[in-house]
Amino acid sequence: MITGENENIITKTGTDDNWAGTICEYKLENSKEEYKWKIKILKSKYQQIMVGVAPIDFDINSSSYNTCGWYLYCSNRYNNPPLYSGPPYKYSHKSTNINKVKDEIIIVMNMNKRTLKFIIDNEDKGESYSDIPIDKPIFPAVLLFDKDDSVEVIKY
Protein backbone atom coordinates (compact mmCIF):
# COMPACT_ATOMS: atom_id res chain seq x y z
CA MET A 1 0.00 0.00 0.00
CA ILE A 2 1.30 3.47 -0.88
CA THR A 3 0.28 6.34 1.40
CA GLY A 4 1.57 9.67 2.69
CA GLU A 5 1.00 13.27 1.73
CA ASN A 6 3.30 12.85 -1.27
CA GLU A 7 2.33 9.20 -1.88
CA ASN A 8 5.84 8.23 -0.85
CA ILE A 9 5.28 5.86 2.08
CA ILE A 10 5.27 2.19 1.16
CA THR A 11 3.84 -0.33 3.63
CA LYS A 12 3.52 -4.07 3.16
CA THR A 13 0.03 -5.38 3.77
CA GLY A 14 -1.04 -9.00 3.63
CA THR A 15 1.04 -11.72 5.25
CA ASP A 16 4.65 -12.45 6.14
CA ASP A 17 6.75 -15.07 4.38
CA ASN A 18 6.67 -13.63 0.88
CA TRP A 19 8.16 -10.65 -0.89
CA ALA A 20 6.01 -7.80 -2.14
CA GLY A 21 7.52 -5.12 -4.31
CA THR A 22 6.69 -1.81 -5.82
CA ILE A 23 8.31 0.55 -8.25
CA CYS A 24 8.20 4.22 -7.40
CA GLU A 25 6.15 6.53 -9.58
CA TYR A 26 8.94 8.27 -11.40
CA LYS A 27 10.94 6.81 -14.27
CA LEU A 28 14.68 7.43 -14.42
CA GLU A 29 15.20 9.30 -17.69
CA ASN A 30 18.36 8.69 -19.72
CA SER A 31 18.59 12.43 -20.37
CA LYS A 32 19.41 13.21 -16.74
CA GLU A 33 22.91 12.27 -15.56
CA GLU A 34 22.24 11.34 -11.95
CA TYR A 35 19.32 10.51 -9.68
CA LYS A 36 19.35 10.35 -5.89
CA TRP A 37 16.65 9.24 -3.51
CA LYS A 38 16.58 8.29 0.14
CA ILE A 39 14.88 5.29 1.67
CA LYS A 40 14.06 5.92 5.31
CA ILE A 41 13.10 2.81 7.25
CA LEU A 42 10.01 3.72 9.27
CA LYS A 43 9.07 0.32 10.64
CA SER A 44 10.60 -3.09 10.19
CA LYS A 45 10.29 -6.37 12.01
CA TYR A 46 13.60 -7.84 10.78
CA GLN A 47 14.73 -5.24 8.23
CA GLN A 48 14.09 -7.68 5.41
CA ILE A 49 13.96 -4.91 2.85
CA MET A 50 15.53 -4.66 -0.60
CA VAL A 51 16.15 -1.30 -2.25
CA GLY A 52 17.51 -0.43 -5.68
CA VAL A 53 16.24 -0.18 -9.24
CA ALA A 54 14.02 -2.37 -11.40
CA PRO A 55 13.09 -2.48 -15.09
CA ILE A 56 9.63 -1.54 -16.30
CA ASP A 57 8.65 -5.22 -16.64
CA PHE A 58 9.37 -5.89 -12.93
CA ASP A 59 6.78 -8.35 -11.60
CA ILE A 60 5.70 -6.99 -8.21
CA ASN A 61 4.05 -10.32 -7.37
CA SER A 62 7.15 -12.40 -8.03
CA SER A 63 9.21 -13.89 -5.24
CA SER A 64 12.10 -14.18 -7.69
CA TYR A 65 13.76 -10.92 -6.68
CA ASN A 66 17.11 -11.99 -8.11
CA THR A 67 15.78 -11.79 -11.66
CA CYS A 68 14.00 -8.45 -11.56
CA GLY A 69 16.39 -5.65 -10.68
CA TRP A 70 19.52 -4.57 -8.81
CA TYR A 71 19.23 -4.40 -5.03
CA LEU A 72 20.86 -4.03 -1.65
CA TYR A 73 19.33 -6.42 0.88
CA CYS A 74 19.00 -4.47 4.14
CA SER A 75 18.45 -7.43 6.44
CA ASN A 76 19.70 -7.16 9.99
CA ARG A 77 20.62 -10.85 9.76
CA TYR A 78 23.88 -9.96 8.00
CA ASN A 79 26.89 -7.97 9.13
CA ASN A 80 27.54 -7.20 5.45
CA PRO A 81 24.22 -6.93 3.60
CA PRO A 82 24.40 -8.78 0.28
CA LEU A 83 23.54 -7.67 -3.23
CA TYR A 84 20.86 -9.41 -5.27
CA SER A 85 20.25 -8.83 -8.96
CA GLY A 86 19.11 -10.11 -12.28
CA PRO A 87 21.03 -10.11 -15.56
CA PRO A 88 23.72 -9.25 -16.39
CA TYR A 89 25.00 -9.98 -12.86
CA LYS A 90 22.70 -12.66 -11.49
CA TYR A 91 24.05 -12.00 -8.02
CA SER A 92 22.40 -14.09 -5.42
CA HIS A 93 23.80 -13.23 -2.04
CA LYS A 94 26.99 -11.50 -3.23
CA SER A 95 28.82 -10.12 -0.19
CA THR A 96 29.46 -6.39 0.16
CA ASN A 97 31.67 -4.19 2.28
CA ILE A 98 28.53 -2.45 3.55
CA ASN A 99 27.86 -2.54 7.27
CA LYS A 100 24.43 -3.14 8.76
CA VAL A 101 21.78 -0.62 7.80
CA LYS A 102 20.30 1.29 10.71
CA ASP A 103 17.91 3.94 9.48
CA GLU A 104 18.42 5.18 5.94
CA ILE A 105 19.91 4.43 2.56
CA ILE A 106 20.65 6.98 -0.14
CA ILE A 107 20.62 5.42 -3.58
CA VAL A 108 22.51 7.05 -6.44
CA MET A 109 21.89 5.97 -10.03
CA ASN A 110 24.24 7.50 -12.60
CA MET A 111 22.56 7.13 -15.98
CA ASN A 112 25.64 8.12 -18.01
CA LYS A 113 27.95 5.64 -16.29
CA ARG A 114 25.09 3.14 -15.74
CA THR A 115 26.19 2.65 -12.13
CA LEU A 116 24.32 2.23 -8.87
CA LYS A 117 25.73 2.99 -5.45
CA PHE A 118 24.46 3.11 -1.89
CA ILE A 119 25.19 5.59 0.89
CA ILE A 120 24.41 3.85 4.17
CA ASP A 121 23.81 5.97 7.27
CA ASN A 122 25.83 8.81 5.65
CA GLU A 123 28.75 6.57 4.61
CA ASP A 124 29.38 6.38 0.84
CA LYS A 125 30.05 2.74 -0.05
CA GLY A 126 31.05 3.34 -3.67
CA GLU A 127 29.68 1.63 -6.76
CA SER A 128 27.85 -1.62 -6.16
CA TYR A 129 26.74 -2.18 -9.76
CA SER A 130 28.06 -1.06 -13.12
CA ASP A 131 26.84 -1.54 -16.70
CA ILE A 132 23.19 -1.61 -15.66
CA PRO A 133 21.15 -1.98 -18.86
CA ILE A 134 19.12 1.16 -19.55
CA ASP A 135 17.72 0.12 -22.93
CA LYS A 136 14.27 -0.07 -21.33
CA PRO A 137 12.90 2.22 -18.61
CA ILE A 138 14.07 1.66 -15.03
CA PHE A 139 12.54 2.86 -11.78
CA PRO A 140 13.48 3.08 -8.11
CA ALA A 141 12.15 -0.06 -6.41
CA VAL A 142 11.48 -1.35 -2.91
CA LEU A 143 10.71 -4.93 -1.84
CA LEU A 144 9.35 -5.69 1.64
CA PHE A 145 9.07 -9.12 3.27
CA ASP A 146 7.35 -8.72 6.65
CA LYS A 147 3.77 -7.52 7.17
CA ASP A 148 3.47 -3.88 8.23
CA ASP A 149 7.08 -3.04 7.31
CA SER A 150 7.16 0.52 6.05
CA VAL A 151 9.60 2.85 4.30
CA GLU A 152 9.51 6.42 3.10
CA VAL A 153 10.92 7.28 -0.33
CA ILE A 154 12.36 10.80 -0.49
CA LYS A 155 13.39 12.29 -3.84
CA TYR A 156 16.34 14.68 -4.04
C-alpha positions as CSV (number, residue, x, y, z in Angstrom):
1,M,0.0,0.0,0.0
2,I,1.3,3.5,-0.9
3,T,0.3,6.3,1.4
4,G,1.6,9.7,2.7
5,E,1.0,13.3,1.7
6,N,3.3,12.9,-1.3
7,E,2.3,9.2,-1.9
8,N,5.8,8.2,-0.8
9,I,5.3,5.9,2.1
10,I,5.3,2.2,1.2
11,T,3.8,-0.3,3.6
12,K,3.5,-4.1,3.2
13,T,0.0,-5.4,3.8
14,G,-1.0,-9.0,3.6
15,T,1.0,-11.7,5.2
16,D,4.6,-12.4,6.1
17,D,6.7,-15.1,4.4
18,N,6.7,-13.6,0.9
19,W,8.2,-10.6,-0.9
20,A,6.0,-7.8,-2.1
21,G,7.5,-5.1,-4.3
22,T,6.7,-1.8,-5.8
23,I,8.3,0.6,-8.3
24,C,8.2,4.2,-7.4
25,E,6.2,6.5,-9.6
26,Y,8.9,8.3,-11.4
27,K,10.9,6.8,-14.3
28,L,14.7,7.4,-14.4
29,E,15.2,9.3,-17.7
30,N,18.4,8.7,-19.7
31,S,18.6,12.4,-20.4
32,K,19.4,13.2,-16.7
33,E,22.9,12.3,-15.6
34,E,22.2,11.3,-12.0
35,Y,19.3,10.5,-9.7
36,K,19.3,10.3,-5.9
37,W,16.7,9.2,-3.5
38,K,16.6,8.3,0.1
39,I,14.9,5.3,1.7
40,K,14.1,5.9,5.3
41,I,13.1,2.8,7.3
42,L,10.0,3.7,9.3
43,K,9.1,0.3,10.6
44,S,10.6,-3.1,10.2
45,K,10.3,-6.4,12.0
46,Y,13.6,-7.8,10.8
47,Q,14.7,-5.2,8.2
48,Q,14.1,-7.7,5.4
49,I,14.0,-4.9,2.9
50,M,15.5,-4.7,-0.6
51,V,16.2,-1.3,-2.3
52,G,17.5,-0.4,-5.7
53,V,16.2,-0.2,-9.2
54,A,14.0,-2.4,-11.4
55,P,13.1,-2.5,-15.1
56,I,9.6,-1.5,-16.3
57,D,8.7,-5.2,-16.6
58,F,9.4,-5.9,-12.9
59,D,6.8,-8.4,-11.6
60,I,5.7,-7.0,-8.2
61,N,4.1,-10.3,-7.4
62,S,7.1,-12.4,-8.0
63,S,9.2,-13.9,-5.2
64,S,12.1,-14.2,-7.7
65,Y,13.8,-10.9,-6.7
66,N,17.1,-12.0,-8.1
67,T,15.8,-11.8,-11.7
68,C,14.0,-8.5,-11.6
69,G,16.4,-5.7,-10.7
70,W,19.5,-4.6,-8.8
71,Y,19.2,-4.4,-5.0
72,L,20.9,-4.0,-1.7
73,Y,19.3,-6.4,0.9
74,C,19.0,-4.5,4.1
75,S,18.4,-7.4,6.4
76,N,19.7,-7.2,10.0
77,R,20.6,-10.9,9.8
78,Y,23.9,-10.0,8.0
79,N,26.9,-8.0,9.1
80,N,27.5,-7.2,5.5
81,P,24.2,-6.9,3.6
82,P,24.4,-8.8,0.3
83,L,23.5,-7.7,-3.2
84,Y,20.9,-9.4,-5.3
85,S,20.2,-8.8,-9.0
86,G,19.1,-10.1,-12.3
87,P,21.0,-10.1,-15.6
88,P,23.7,-9.3,-16.4
89,Y,25.0,-10.0,-12.9
90,K,22.7,-12.7,-11.5
91,Y,24.1,-12.0,-8.0
92,S,22.4,-14.1,-5.4
93,H,23.8,-13.2,-2.0
94,K,27.0,-11.5,-3.2
95,S,28.8,-10.1,-0.2
96,T,29.5,-6.4,0.2
97,N,31.7,-4.2,2.3
98,I,28.5,-2.5,3.6
99,N,27.9,-2.5,7.3
100,K,24.4,-3.1,8.8
101,V,21.8,-0.6,7.8
102,K,20.3,1.3,10.7
103,D,17.9,3.9,9.5
104,E,18.4,5.2,5.9
105,I,19.9,4.4,2.6
106,I,20.7,7.0,-0.1
107,I,20.6,5.4,-3.6
108,V,22.5,7.1,-6.4
109,M,21.9,6.0,-10.0
110,N,24.2,7.5,-12.6
111,M,22.6,7.1,-16.0
112,N,25.6,8.1,-18.0
113,K,28.0,5.6,-16.3
114,R,25.1,3.1,-15.7
115,T,26.2,2.6,-12.1
116,L,24.3,2.2,-8.9
117,K,25.7,3.0,-5.4
118,F,24.5,3.1,-1.9
119,I,25.2,5.6,0.9
120,I,24.4,3.9,4.2
121,D,23.8,6.0,7.3
122,N,25.8,8.8,5.7
123,E,28.7,6.6,4.6
124,D,29.4,6.4,0.8
125,K,30.0,2.7,0.0
126,G,31.0,3.3,-3.7
127,E,29.7,1.6,-6.8
128,S,27.8,-1.6,-6.2
129,Y,26.7,-2.2,-9.8
130,S,28.1,-1.1,-13.1
131,D,26.8,-1.5,-16.7
132,I,23.2,-1.6,-15.7
133,P,21.2,-2.0,-18.9
134,I,19.1,1.2,-19.5
135,D,17.7,0.1,-22.9
136,K,14.3,-0.1,-21.3
137,P,12.9,2.2,-18.6
138,I,14.1,1.7,-15.0
139,F,12.5,2.9,-11.8
140,P,13.5,3.1,-8.1
141,A,12.2,-0.1,-6.4
142,V,11.5,-1.4,-2.9
143,L,10.7,-4.9,-1.8
144,L,9.4,-5.7,1.6
145,F,9.1,-9.1,3.3
146,D,7.4,-8.7,6.6
147,K,3.8,-7.5,7.2
148,D,3.5,-3.9,8.2
149,D,7.1,-3.0,7.3
150,S,7.2,0.5,6.0
151,V,9.6,2.8,4.3
152,E,9.5,6.4,3.1
153,V,10.9,7.3,-0.3
154,I,12.4,10.8,-0.5
155,K,13.4,12.3,-3.8
156,Y,16.3,14.7,-4.0
